[in-house]
Amino acid sequence: MSTATKPKHIGRNISRIRELKGMKQDALAYAMGLSQQTISSIETSEFIDKEKLEKIAEILGVTVEAIENFSEEAVFNFFNNFYDNSSSAQGSGNNNVNWYIQSIR
């Protein structure tokens, strides 16, 4: 069994963050001046050039590091812990997503 870690799939991370923020591919495409098909292609790419990644991060309101370090498992753990330890509503789910994404920088 190999102990090598699999490299992060940047496109998939972009897709998940975009979805968690409630943004459609069309909206990201419009903000970037690209087609929806191009965004779809970016989201299936394991690696993305630095300039494009910086612009996507800016549009999504996160850092490049947040995209690079995004972990689906960590999101689920965060929400499970947040709701398990919460006695009252802390605001909308989207605000919780924003807080989580900012915290992984």
Disulfide bonds with the S-S distance in Angstrom:
none
